[in-house]
Amino acid sequence: MAARPVFYIGLNMAGAVSAGAYTADVMDFLIDSLDTWYAERERQRERFGDD
């Protein structure tokens, strides 16, 4: 069986103090999205296996 490819996410943000609130919101959304994706992936693995 071939190894699964690794997926990397890069995040680059710049800005002054006023960008902090925007950056925090983006990070919150990204983390929430990844948590949801991992939960669904695990649910699919339990239902269908690793195929």
All heavy atoms as atom14 arrays in JSON, in Angstrom:
{
  "sequence": "MAARPVFYIGLNMAGAVSAGAYTADVMDFLIDSLDTWYAERERQRERFGDD",
  "atom14_mask": [
    [1, 1, 1, 1, 1, 1, 1, 1, 0, 0, 0, 0, 0, 0],
    [1, 1, 1, 1, 1, 0, 0, 0, 0, 0, 0, 0, 0, 0],
    [1, 1, 1, 1, 1, 0, 0, 0, 0, 0, 0, 0, 0, 0],
    [1, 1, 1, 1, 1, 1, 1, 1, 1, 1, 1, 0, 0, 0],
    [1, 1, 1, 1, 1, 1, 1, 0, 0, 0, 0, 0, 0, 0],
    [1, 1, 1, 1, 1, 1, 1, 0, 0, 0, 0, 0, 0, 0],
    [1, 1, 1, 1, 1, 1, 1, 1, 1, 1, 1, 0, 0, 0],
    [1, 1, 1, 1, 1, 1, 1, 1, 1, 1, 1, 1, 0, 0],
    [1, 1, 1, 1, 1, 1, 1, 1, 0, 0, 0, 0, 0, 0],
    [1, 1, 1, 1, 0, 0, 0, 0, 0, 0, 0, 0, 0, 0],
    [1, 1, 1, 1, 1, 1, 1, 1, 0, 0, 0, 0, 0, 0],
    [1, 1, 1, 1, 1, 1, 1, 1, 0, 0, 0, 0, 0, 0],
    [1, 1, 1, 1, 1, 1, 1, 1, 0, 0, 0, 0, 0, 0],
    [1, 1, 1, 1, 1, 0, 0, 0, 0, 0, 0, 0, 0, 0],
    [1, 1, 1, 1, 0, 0, 0, 0, 0, 0, 0, 0, 0, 0],
    [1, 1, 1, 1, 1, 0, 0, 0, 0, 0, 0, 0, 0, 0],
    [1, 1, 1, 1, 1, 1, 1, 0, 0, 0, 0, 0, 0, 0],
    [1, 1, 1, 1, 1, 1, 0, 0, 0, 0, 0, 0, 0, 0],
    [1, 1, 1, 1, 1, 0, 0, 0, 0, 0, 0, 0, 0, 0],
    [1, 1, 1, 1, 0, 0, 0, 0, 0, 0, 0, 0, 0, 0],
    [1, 1, 1, 1, 1, 0, 0, 0, 0, 0, 0, 0, 0, 0],
    [1, 1, 1, 1, 1, 1, 1, 1, 1, 1, 1, 1, 0, 0],
    [1, 1, 1, 1, 1, 1, 1, 0, 0, 0, 0, 0, 0, 0],
    [1, 1, 1, 1, 1, 0, 0, 0, 0, 0, 0, 0, 0, 0],
    [1, 1, 1, 1, 1, 1, 1, 1, 0, 0, 0, 0, 0, 0],
    [1, 1, 1, 1, 1, 1, 1, 0, 0, 0, 0, 0, 0, 0],
    [1, 1, 1, 1, 1, 1, 1, 1, 0, 0, 0, 0, 0, 0],
    [1, 1, 1, 1, 1, 1, 1, 1, 0, 0, 0, 0, 0, 0],
    [1, 1, 1, 1, 1, 1, 1, 1, 1, 1, 1, 0, 0, 0],
    [1, 1, 1, 1, 1, 1, 1, 1, 0, 0, 0, 0, 0, 0],
    [1, 1, 1, 1, 1, 1, 1, 1, 0, 0, 0, 0, 0, 0],
    [1, 1, 1, 1, 1, 1, 1, 1, 0, 0, 0, 0, 0, 0],
    [1, 1, 1, 1, 1, 1, 0, 0, 0, 0, 0, 0, 0, 0],
    [1, 1, 1, 1, 1, 1, 1, 1, 0, 0, 0, 0, 0, 0],
    [1, 1, 1, 1, 1, 1, 1, 1, 0, 0, 0, 0, 0, 0],
    [1, 1, 1, 1, 1, 1, 1, 0, 0, 0, 0, 0, 0, 0],
    [1, 1, 1, 1, 1, 1, 1, 1, 1, 1, 1, 1, 1, 1],
    [1, 1, 1, 1, 1, 1, 1, 1, 1, 1, 1, 1, 0, 0],
    [1, 1, 1, 1, 1, 0, 0, 0, 0, 0, 0, 0, 0, 0],
    [1, 1, 1, 1, 1, 1, 1, 1, 1, 0, 0, 0, 0, 0],
    [1, 1, 1, 1, 1, 1, 1, 1, 1, 1, 1, 0, 0, 0],
    [1, 1, 1, 1, 1, 1, 1, 1, 1, 0, 0, 0, 0, 0],
    [1, 1, 1, 1, 1, 1, 1, 1, 1, 1, 1, 0, 0, 0],
    [1, 1, 1, 1, 1, 1, 1, 1, 1, 0, 0, 0, 0, 0],
    [1, 1, 1, 1, 1, 1, 1, 1, 1, 1, 1, 0, 0, 0],
    [1, 1, 1, 1, 1, 1, 1, 1, 1, 0, 0, 0, 0, 0],
    [1, 1, 1, 1, 1, 1, 1, 1, 1, 1, 1, 0, 0, 0],
    [1, 1, 1, 1, 1, 1, 1, 1, 1, 1, 1, 0, 0, 0],
    [1, 1, 1, 1, 0, 0, 0, 0, 0, 0, 0, 0, 0, 0],
    [1, 1, 1, 1, 1, 1, 1, 1, 0, 0, 0, 0, 0, 0],
    [1, 1, 1, 1, 1, 1, 1, 1, 0, 0, 0, 0, 0, 0]
  ],
  "atom14_positions": [
    [[0.85, -1.18, 0.0], [0.0, 0.0, 0.0], [0.89, 1.24, 0.0], [1.83, 1.34, 0.77], [-0.91, -0.03, 1.22], [-1.83, 1.12, 1.31], [-2.93, 0.89, 2.73], [-4.15, 2.06, 2.3], [0.0, 0.0, 0.0], [0.0, 0.0, 0.0], [0.0, 0.0, 0.0], [0.0, 0.0, 0.0], [0.0, 0.0, 0.0], [0.0, 0.0, 0.0]],
    [[0.59, 2.16, -0.85], [1.39, 3.39, -0.96], [1.13, 4.3, 0.24], [0.03, 4.35, 0.77], [1.03, 4.13, -2.25], [0.0, 0.0, 0.0], [0.0, 0.0, 0.0], [0.0, 0.0, 0.0], [0.0, 0.0, 0.0], [0.0, 0.0, 0.0], [0.0, 0.0, 0.0], [0.0, 0.0, 0.0], [0.0, 0.0, 0.0], [0.0, 0.0, 0.0]],
    [[2.16, 5.0, 0.64], [2.01, 5.93, 1.76], [1.15, 7.11, 1.35], [1.19, 7.56, 0.2], [3.38, 6.41, 2.21], [0.0, 0.0, 0.0], [0.0, 0.0, 0.0], [0.0, 0.0, 0.0], [0.0, 0.0, 0.0], [0.0, 0.0, 0.0], [0.0, 0.0, 0.0], [0.0, 0.0, 0.0], [0.0, 0.0, 0.0], [0.0, 0.0, 0.0]],
    [[0.37, 7.59, 2.27], [-0.47, 8.75, 1.99], [0.39, 10.0, 1.96], [1.31, 10.15, 2.76], [-1.54, 8.9, 3.05], [-2.55, 7.8, 2.99], [-3.66, 8.05, 3.94], [-4.68, 7.02, 3.74], [-5.71, 6.86, 4.5], [-5.89, 7.66, 5.52], [-6.58, 5.93, 4.26], [0.0, 0.0, 0.0], [0.0, 0.0, 0.0], [0.0, 0.0, 0.0]],
    [[0.08, 10.91, 1.06], [0.87, 12.14, 1.0], [0.6, 13.01, 2.22], [-0.49, 12.98, 2.79], [0.37, 12.83, -0.27], [-0.98, 12.25, -0.52], [-0.95, 10.86, 0.03], [0.0, 0.0, 0.0], [0.0, 0.0, 0.0], [0.0, 0.0, 0.0], [0.0, 0.0, 0.0], [0.0, 0.0, 0.0], [0.0, 0.0, 0.0], [0.0, 0.0, 0.0]],
    [[1.59, 13.76, 2.6], [1.46, 14.68, 3.72], [0.99, 16.02, 3.2], [1.47, 16.5, 2.17], [2.81, 14.83, 4.46], [2.71, 15.84, 5.58], [3.29, 13.49, 4.99], [0.0, 0.0, 0.0], [0.0, 0.0, 0.0], [0.0, 0.0, 0.0], [0.0, 0.0, 0.0], [0.0, 0.0, 0.0], [0.0, 0.0, 0.0], [0.0, 0.0, 0.0]],
    [[0.04, 16.61, 3.88], [-0.52, 17.9, 3.47], [-0.09, 18.94, 4.49], [-0.36, 18.82, 5.67], [-2.04, 17.8, 3.4], [-2.71, 19.05, 2.92], [-2.68, 19.41, 1.59], [-3.36, 19.87, 3.81], [-3.3, 20.56, 1.15], [-3.99, 21.03, 3.38], [-3.96, 21.37, 2.05], [0.0, 0.0, 0.0], [0.0, 0.0, 0.0], [0.0, 0.0, 0.0]],
    [[0.59, 19.96, 4.03], [1.06, 21.04, 4.91], [0.26, 22.3, 4.65], [-0.1, 22.6, 3.51], [2.54, 21.35, 4.66], [3.47, 20.22, 5.02], [3.96, 19.35, 4.05], [3.86, 20.03, 6.34], [4.81, 18.32, 4.38], [4.71, 19.0, 6.68], [5.18, 18.15, 5.7], [6.02, 17.13, 6.03], [0.0, 0.0, 0.0], [0.0, 0.0, 0.0]],
    [[-0.03, 23.03, 5.72], [-0.7, 24.31, 5.6], [0.26, 25.38, 6.08], [0.81, 25.29, 7.18], [-1.99, 24.37, 6.45], [-3.0, 23.38, 5.92], [-2.56, 25.78, 6.46], [-4.26, 23.3, 6.74], [0.0, 0.0, 0.0], [0.0, 0.0, 0.0], [0.0, 0.0, 0.0], [0.0, 0.0, 0.0], [0.0, 0.0, 0.0], [0.0, 0.0, 0.0]],
    [[0.5, 26.38, 5.26], [1.34, 27.5, 5.64], [0.48, 28.73, 5.87], [-0.49, 28.97, 5.17], [0.0, 0.0, 0.0], [0.0, 0.0, 0.0], [0.0, 0.0, 0.0], [0.0, 0.0, 0.0], [0.0, 0.0, 0.0], [0.0, 0.0, 0.0], [0.0, 0.0, 0.0], [0.0, 0.0, 0.0], [0.0, 0.0, 0.0], [0.0, 0.0, 0.0]],
    [[0.82, 29.49, 6.88], [0.06, 30.68, 7.2], [1.03, 31.83, 7.43], [1.93, 31.73, 8.25], [-0.78, 30.43, 8.46], [-1.69, 31.55, 8.92], [-2.76, 31.8, 7.86], [-2.34, 31.18, 10.24], [0.0, 0.0, 0.0], [0.0, 0.0, 0.0], [0.0, 0.0, 0.0], [0.0, 0.0, 0.0], [0.0, 0.0, 0.0], [0.0, 0.0, 0.0]],
    [[0.84, 32.89, 6.68], [1.71, 34.05, 6.79], [0.83, 35.28, 6.98], [-0.01, 35.59, 6.14], [2.55, 34.18, 5.53], [3.54, 35.31, 5.61], [3.8, 35.84, 6.68], [4.07, 35.69, 4.48], [0.0, 0.0, 0.0], [0.0, 0.0, 0.0], [0.0, 0.0, 0.0], [0.0, 0.0, 0.0], [0.0, 0.0, 0.0], [0.0, 0.0, 0.0]],
    [[1.02, 35.96, 8.1], [0.21, 37.14, 8.39], [1.11, 38.28, 8.82], [2.12, 38.07, 9.49], [-0.8, 36.85, 9.49], [-1.81, 35.82, 9.13], [-2.98, 35.63, 10.46], [-4.34, 34.98, 9.58], [0.0, 0.0, 0.0], [0.0, 0.0, 0.0], [0.0, 0.0, 0.0], [0.0, 0.0, 0.0], [0.0, 0.0, 0.0], [0.0, 0.0, 0.0]],
    [[0.74, 39.46, 8.42], [1.5, 40.64, 8.81], [0.52, 41.76, 9.1], [-0.61, 41.74, 8.64], [2.45, 41.05, 7.69], [0.0, 0.0, 0.0], [0.0, 0.0, 0.0], [0.0, 0.0, 0.0], [0.0, 0.0, 0.0], [0.0, 0.0, 0.0], [0.0, 0.0, 0.0], [0.0, 0.0, 0.0], [0.0, 0.0, 0.0], [0.0, 0.0, 0.0]],
    [[0.95, 42.71, 9.86], [0.09, 43.84, 10.14], [0.47, 44.5, 11.45], [1.32, 44.02, 12.19], [0.0, 0.0, 0.0], [0.0, 0.0, 0.0], [0.0, 0.0, 0.0], [0.0, 0.0, 0.0], [0.0, 0.0, 0.0], [0.0, 0.0, 0.0], [0.0, 0.0, 0.0], [0.0, 0.0, 0.0], [0.0, 0.0, 0.0], [0.0, 0.0, 0.0]],
    [[-0.18, 45.57, 11.72], [0.08, 46.32, 12.95], [-0.86, 45.83, 14.04], [-1.54, 44.82, 13.9], [-0.14, 47.81, 12.68], [0.0, 0.0, 0.0], [0.0, 0.0, 0.0], [0.0, 0.0, 0.0], [0.0, 0.0, 0.0], [0.0, 0.0, 0.0], [0.0, 0.0, 0.0], [0.0, 0.0, 0.0], [0.0, 0.0, 0.0], [0.0, 0.0, 0.0]],
    [[-0.89, 46.55, 15.11], [-1.71, 46.17, 16.27], [-3.18, 46.03, 15.88], [-3.87, 45.12, 16.36], [-1.53, 47.19, 17.41], [-2.45, 46.89, 18.57], [-0.08, 47.24, 17.85], [0.0, 0.0, 0.0], [0.0, 0.0, 0.0], [0.0, 0.0, 0.0], [0.0, 0.0, 0.0], [0.0, 0.0, 0.0], [0.0, 0.0, 0.0], [0.0, 0.0, 0.0]],
    [[-3.67, 46.86, 15.02], [-5.09, 46.8, 14.64], [-5.43, 45.51, 13.9], [-6.6, 45.12, 13.84], [-5.45, 48.0, 13.77], [-4.68, 47.99, 12.58], [0.0, 0.0, 0.0], [0.0, 0.0, 0.0], [0.0, 0.0, 0.0], [0.0, 0.0, 0.0], [0.0, 0.0, 0.0], [0.0, 0.0, 0.0], [0.0, 0.0, 0.0], [0.0, 0.0, 0.0]],
    [[-4.44, 44.85, 13.34], [-4.7, 43.59, 12.64], [-4.83, 42.42, 13.6], [-5.2, 41.32, 13.19], [-3.57, 43.31, 11.64], [0.0, 0.0, 0.0], [0.0, 0.0, 0.0], [0.0, 0.0, 0.0], [0.0, 0.0, 0.0], [0.0, 0.0, 0.0], [0.0, 0.0, 0.0], [0.0, 0.0, 0.0], [0.0, 0.0, 0.0], [0.0, 0.0, 0.0]],
    [[-4.57, 42.63, 14.88], [-4.64, 41.55, 15.86], [-6.01, 40.92, 15.97], [-6.14, 39.69, 16.05], [0.0, 0.0, 0.0], [0.0, 0.0, 0.0], [0.0, 0.0, 0.0], [0.0, 0.0, 0.0], [0.0, 0.0, 0.0], [0.0, 0.0, 0.0], [0.0, 0.0, 0.0], [0.0, 0.0, 0.0], [0.0, 0.0, 0.0], [0.0, 0.0, 0.0]],
    [[-7.05, 41.73, 15.98], [-8.4, 41.2, 16.08], [-8.75, 40.38, 14.84], [-9.35, 39.31, 14.93], [-9.41, 42.33, 16.26], [0.0, 0.0, 0.0], [0.0, 0.0, 0.0], [0.0, 0.0, 0.0], [0.0, 0.0, 0.0], [0.0, 0.0, 0.0], [0.0, 0.0, 0.0], [0.0, 0.0, 0.0], [0.0, 0.0, 0.0], [0.0, 0.0, 0.0]],
    [[-8.38, 40.89, 13.69], [-8.62, 40.16, 12.45], [-7.86, 38.83, 12.45], [-8.4, 37.78, 12.12], [-8.21, 41.01, 11.25], [-8.32, 40.27, 9.94], [-9.55, 40.1, 9.32], [-7.18, 39.75, 9.32], [-9.65, 39.42, 8.12], [-7.28, 39.07, 8.12], [-8.52, 38.9, 7.53], [-8.61, 38.22, 6.36], [0.0, 0.0, 0.0], [0.0, 0.0, 0.0]],
    [[-6.59, 38.88, 12.86], [-5.76, 37.68, 12.91], [-6.35, 36.65, 13.86], [-6.41, 35.46, 13.55], [-4.32, 38.03, 13.32], [-3.79, 38.96, 12.38], [-3.44, 36.81, 13.38], [0.0, 0.0, 0.0], [0.0, 0.0, 0.0], [0.0, 0.0, 0.0], [0.0, 0.0, 0.0], [0.0, 0.0, 0.0], [0.0, 0.0, 0.0], [0.0, 0.0, 0.0]],
    [[-6.8, 37.09, 15.02], [-7.39, 36.17, 16.0], [-8.64, 35.51, 15.43], [-8.86, 34.3, 15.62], [-7.72, 36.92, 17.28], [0.0, 0.0, 0.0], [0.0, 0.0, 0.0], [0.0, 0.0, 0.0], [0.0, 0.0, 0.0], [0.0, 0.0, 0.0], [0.0, 0.0, 0.0], [0.0, 0.0, 0.0], [0.0, 0.0, 0.0], [0.0, 0.0, 0.0]],
    [[-9.47, 36.26, 14.71], [-10.68, 35.7, 14.11], [-10.34, 34.68, 13.03], [-10.96, 33.63, 12.94], [-11.55, 36.81, 13.55], [-12.95, 36.34, 13.22], [-13.5, 35.54, 14.0], [-13.49, 36.78, 12.18], [0.0, 0.0, 0.0], [0.0, 0.0, 0.0], [0.0, 0.0, 0.0], [0.0, 0.0, 0.0], [0.0, 0.0, 0.0], [0.0, 0.0, 0.0]],
    [[-9.36, 34.99, 12.22], [-8.93, 34.05, 11.17], [-8.39, 32.76, 11.79], [-8.73, 31.67, 11.36], [-7.87, 34.71, 10.25], [-7.22, 33.67, 9.35], [-8.5, 35.81, 9.43], [0.0, 0.0, 0.0], [0.0, 0.0, 0.0], [0.0, 0.0, 0.0], [0.0, 0.0, 0.0], [0.0, 0.0, 0.0], [0.0, 0.0, 0.0], [0.0, 0.0, 0.0]],
    [[-7.58, 32.9, 12.82], [-7.02, 31.72, 13.48], [-8.13, 30.88, 14.13], [-8.12, 29.66, 14.06], [-5.99, 32.13, 14.53], [-4.74, 32.74, 13.95], [-3.85, 31.64, 12.83], [-3.39, 30.35, 13.96], [0.0, 0.0, 0.0], [0.0, 0.0, 0.0], [0.0, 0.0, 0.0], [0.0, 0.0, 0.0], [0.0, 0.0, 0.0], [0.0, 0.0, 0.0]],
    [[-9.11, 31.53, 14.76], [-10.23, 30.82, 15.37], [-11.01, 30.05, 14.32], [-11.35, 28.88, 14.52], [-11.13, 31.82, 16.09], [-12.31, 31.14, 16.76], [-12.08, 30.2, 17.56], [-13.46, 31.55, 16.48], [0.0, 0.0, 0.0], [0.0, 0.0, 0.0], [0.0, 0.0, 0.0], [0.0, 0.0, 0.0], [0.0, 0.0, 0.0], [0.0, 0.0, 0.0]],
    [[-11.28, 30.69, 13.18], [-12.0, 30.02, 12.1], [-11.2, 28.84, 11.55], [-11.76, 27.75, 11.32], [-12.32, 31.01, 10.98], [-13.05, 30.37, 9.83], [-14.4, 30.13, 9.9], [-12.36, 30.01, 8.68], [-15.07, 29.52, 8.85], [-13.01, 29.41, 7.62], [-14.38, 29.16, 7.71], [0.0, 0.0, 0.0], [0.0, 0.0, 0.0], [0.0, 0.0, 0.0]],
    [[-9.91, 29.03, 11.35], [-9.07, 27.96, 10.82], [-9.03, 26.77, 11.76], [-9.19, 25.62, 11.34], [-7.66, 28.5, 10.57], [-6.65, 27.5, 10.02], [-7.09, 26.97, 8.67], [-5.28, 28.14, 9.93], [0.0, 0.0, 0.0], [0.0, 0.0, 0.0], [0.0, 0.0, 0.0], [0.0, 0.0, 0.0], [0.0, 0.0, 0.0], [0.0, 0.0, 0.0]],
    [[-8.83, 27.02, 13.04], [-8.77, 25.93, 14.01], [-10.11, 25.21, 14.11], [-10.17, 23.97, 14.15], [-8.3, 26.45, 15.38], [-6.83, 26.87, 15.27], [-8.49, 25.42, 16.48], [-6.31, 27.65, 16.44], [0.0, 0.0, 0.0], [0.0, 0.0, 0.0], [0.0, 0.0, 0.0], [0.0, 0.0, 0.0], [0.0, 0.0, 0.0], [0.0, 0.0, 0.0]],
    [[-11.21, 25.96, 14.13], [-12.54, 25.36, 14.18], [-12.79, 24.51, 12.94], [-13.33, 23.4, 13.02], [-13.6, 26.44, 14.32], [-14.99, 25.86, 14.51], [-15.13, 24.94, 15.35], [-15.92, 26.33, 13.84], [0.0, 0.0, 0.0], [0.0, 0.0, 0.0], [0.0, 0.0, 0.0], [0.0, 0.0, 0.0], [0.0, 0.0, 0.0], [0.0, 0.0, 0.0]],
    [[-12.39, 25.0, 11.77], [-12.57, 24.25, 10.52], [-11.77, 22.96, 10.54], [-12.26, 21.91, 10.13], [-12.16, 25.1, 9.33], [-12.97, 26.23, 9.23], [0.0, 0.0, 0.0], [0.0, 0.0, 0.0], [0.0, 0.0, 0.0], [0.0, 0.0, 0.0], [0.0, 0.0, 0.0], [0.0, 0.0, 0.0], [0.0, 0.0, 0.0], [0.0, 0.0, 0.0]],
    [[-10.53, 23.02, 11.01], [-9.7, 21.82, 11.07], [-10.25, 20.81, 12.08], [-10.25, 19.6, 11.82], [-8.26, 22.19, 11.42], [-7.48, 22.87, 10.29], [-6.13, 23.37, 10.81], [-7.3, 21.94, 9.11], [0.0, 0.0, 0.0], [0.0, 0.0, 0.0], [0.0, 0.0, 0.0], [0.0, 0.0, 0.0], [0.0, 0.0, 0.0], [0.0, 0.0, 0.0]],
    [[-10.75, 21.28, 13.22], [-11.36, 20.37, 14.2], [-12.57, 19.66, 13.6], [-12.74, 18.46, 13.78], [-11.8, 21.14, 15.45], [-10.63, 21.55, 16.32], [-9.52, 20.99, 16.16], [-10.84, 22.44, 17.18], [0.0, 0.0, 0.0], [0.0, 0.0, 0.0], [0.0, 0.0, 0.0], [0.0, 0.0, 0.0], [0.0, 0.0, 0.0], [0.0, 0.0, 0.0]],
    [[-13.39, 20.41, 12.86], [-14.56, 19.81, 12.21], [-14.13, 18.79, 11.16], [-14.71, 17.7, 11.05], [-15.43, 20.91, 11.56], [-15.81, 21.84, 12.58], [-16.65, 20.33, 10.89], [0.0, 0.0, 0.0], [0.0, 0.0, 0.0], [0.0, 0.0, 0.0], [0.0, 0.0, 0.0], [0.0, 0.0, 0.0], [0.0, 0.0, 0.0], [0.0, 0.0, 0.0]],
    [[-13.11, 19.12, 10.39], [-12.62, 18.21, 9.35], [-12.08, 16.92, 9.96], [-12.38, 15.83, 9.48], [-11.54, 18.91, 8.52], [-11.06, 18.08, 7.39], [-11.68, 17.89, 6.18], [-9.86, 17.31, 7.34], [-10.93, 17.06, 5.4], [-9.81, 16.68, 6.09], [-8.83, 17.1, 8.25], [-8.76, 15.85, 5.72], [-7.79, 16.28, 7.87], [-7.76, 15.65, 6.62]],
    [[-11.28, 17.04, 11.03], [-10.73, 15.85, 11.68], [-11.84, 14.98, 12.28], [-11.78, 13.75, 12.2], [-9.73, 16.23, 12.77], [-8.36, 16.53, 12.24], [-7.82, 17.8, 12.35], [-7.59, 15.55, 11.63], [-6.55, 18.08, 11.85], [-6.33, 15.81, 11.14], [-5.82, 17.08, 11.26], [-4.58, 17.36, 10.77], [0.0, 0.0, 0.0], [0.0, 0.0, 0.0]],
    [[-12.85, 15.58, 12.88], [-13.96, 14.81, 13.44], [-14.71, 14.06, 12.35], [-15.06, 12.88, 12.51], [-14.91, 15.74, 14.21], [0.0, 0.0, 0.0], [0.0, 0.0, 0.0], [0.0, 0.0, 0.0], [0.0, 0.0, 0.0], [0.0, 0.0, 0.0], [0.0, 0.0, 0.0], [0.0, 0.0, 0.0], [0.0, 0.0, 0.0], [0.0, 0.0, 0.0]],
    [[-14.97, 14.72, 11.22], [-15.66, 14.05, 10.12], [-14.8, 12.96, 9.51], [-15.29, 11.89, 9.16], [-16.06, 15.07, 9.05], [-16.76, 14.47, 7.86], [-18.08, 13.79, 8.2], [-18.68, 14.1, 9.24], [-18.51, 12.93, 7.4], [0.0, 0.0, 0.0], [0.0, 0.0, 0.0], [0.0, 0.0, 0.0], [0.0, 0.0, 0.0], [0.0, 0.0, 0.0]],
    [[-13.51, 13.19, 9.4], [-12.61, 12.17, 8.87], [-12.63, 10.93, 9.76], [-12.71, 9.8, 9.26], [-11.19, 12.72, 8.77], [-10.22, 11.72, 8.15], [-8.85, 12.28, 8.01], [-8.22, 12.4, 9.32], [-6.94, 12.62, 9.51], [-6.14, 12.79, 8.48], [-6.44, 12.71, 10.72], [0.0, 0.0, 0.0], [0.0, 0.0, 0.0], [0.0, 0.0, 0.0]],
    [[-12.62, 11.12, 11.08], [-12.65, 9.99, 12.0], [-13.98, 9.25, 11.9], [-14.03, 8.02, 11.93], [-12.41, 10.47, 13.43], [-12.27, 9.35, 14.42], [-11.13, 8.4, 14.12], [-10.1, 8.84, 13.59], [-11.28, 7.19, 14.41], [0.0, 0.0, 0.0], [0.0, 0.0, 0.0], [0.0, 0.0, 0.0], [0.0, 0.0, 0.0], [0.0, 0.0, 0.0]],
    [[-15.08, 10.0, 11.76], [-16.39, 9.38, 11.61], [-16.45, 8.53, 10.34], [-16.97, 7.41, 10.34], [-17.47, 10.45, 11.57], [-18.89, 9.9, 11.65], [-19.93, 10.99, 11.61], [-20.1, 11.56, 10.28], [-20.79, 10.98, 9.3], [-21.36, 9.83, 9.48], [-20.9, 11.57, 8.12], [0.0, 0.0, 0.0], [0.0, 0.0, 0.0], [0.0, 0.0, 0.0]],
    [[-15.88, 9.05, 9.24], [-15.85, 8.3, 7.99], [-14.98, 7.06, 8.1], [-15.31, 6.01, 7.55], [-15.35, 9.2, 6.85], [-16.29, 10.32, 6.48], [-17.56, 9.82, 5.83], [-17.55, 8.85, 5.08], [-18.66, 10.49, 6.11], [0.0, 0.0, 0.0], [0.0, 0.0, 0.0], [0.0, 0.0, 0.0], [0.0, 0.0, 0.0], [0.0, 0.0, 0.0]],
    [[-13.86, 7.15, 8.81], [-12.99, 5.99, 8.99], [-13.69, 4.9, 9.8], [-13.54, 3.72, 9.53], [-11.7, 6.39, 9.69], [-10.69, 6.97, 8.76], [-9.36, 7.14, 9.44], [-8.39, 7.65, 8.5], [-7.26, 8.21, 8.84], [-6.95, 8.34, 10.12], [-6.42, 8.65, 7.94], [0.0, 0.0, 0.0], [0.0, 0.0, 0.0], [0.0, 0.0, 0.0]],
    [[-14.45, 5.31, 10.83], [-15.18, 4.33, 11.62], [-16.26, 3.65, 10.79], [-16.51, 2.46, 10.95], [-15.81, 4.99, 12.84], [-14.8, 5.4, 13.9], [-15.41, 6.19, 15.03], [-16.65, 6.43, 15.02], [-14.66, 6.61, 15.93], [0.0, 0.0, 0.0], [0.0, 0.0, 0.0], [0.0, 0.0, 0.0], [0.0, 0.0, 0.0], [0.0, 0.0, 0.0]],
    [[-16.85, 4.39, 9.9], [-17.95, 3.85, 9.09], [-17.45, 3.01, 7.93], [-17.98, 1.96, 7.63], [-18.8, 5.0, 8.57], [-20.01, 4.57, 7.83], [-20.91, 5.71, 7.51], [-22.05, 5.27, 6.74], [-22.85, 6.06, 6.09], [-22.66, 7.37, 6.14], [-23.87, 5.58, 5.4], [0.0, 0.0, 0.0], [0.0, 0.0, 0.0], [0.0, 0.0, 0.0]],
    [[-16.39, 3.48, 7.24], [-15.95, 2.83, 6.0], [-14.55, 2.22, 6.07], [-14.1, 1.62, 5.11], [-15.97, 3.83, 4.84], [-17.33, 4.41, 4.58], [-17.6, 5.73, 4.85], [-18.34, 3.62, 4.04], [-18.85, 6.27, 4.61], [-19.6, 4.15, 3.8], [-19.86, 5.46, 4.08], [0.0, 0.0, 0.0], [0.0, 0.0, 0.0], [0.0, 0.0, 0.0]],
    [[-13.82, 2.42, 7.15], [-12.45, 1.94, 7.22], [-11.51, 2.92, 6.56], [-11.85, 4.08, 6.33], [0.0, 0.0, 0.0], [0.0, 0.0, 0.0], [0.0, 0.0, 0.0], [0.0, 0.0, 0.0], [0.0, 0.0, 0.0], [0.0, 0.0, 0.0], [0.0, 0.0, 0.0], [0.0, 0.0, 0.0], [0.0, 0.0, 0.0], [0.0, 0.0, 0.0]],
    [[-10.31, 2.48, 6.25], [-9.28, 3.37, 5.69], [-9.32, 3.47, 4.17], [-8.47, 4.1, 3.58], [-7.88, 2.9, 6.1], [-7.58, 3.28, 7.54], [-8.18, 4.25, 8.04], [-6.74, 2.62, 8.15], [0.0, 0.0, 0.0], [0.0, 0.0, 0.0], [0.0, 0.0, 0.0], [0.0, 0.0, 0.0], [0.0, 0.0, 0.0], [0.0, 0.0, 0.0]],
    [[-10.29, 2.85, 3.52], [-10.34, 2.9, 2.06], [-10.77, 4.24, 1.55], [-11.58, 4.92, 2.05], [-11.27, 1.83, 1.52], [-10.7, 0.44, 1.73], [-9.48, 0.33, 1.93], [-11.49, -0.51, 1.7], [0.0, 0.0, 0.0], [0.0, 0.0, 0.0], [0.0, 0.0, 0.0], [0.0, 0.0, 0.0], [0.0, 0.0, 0.0], [0.0, 0.0, 0.0]]
  ]
}
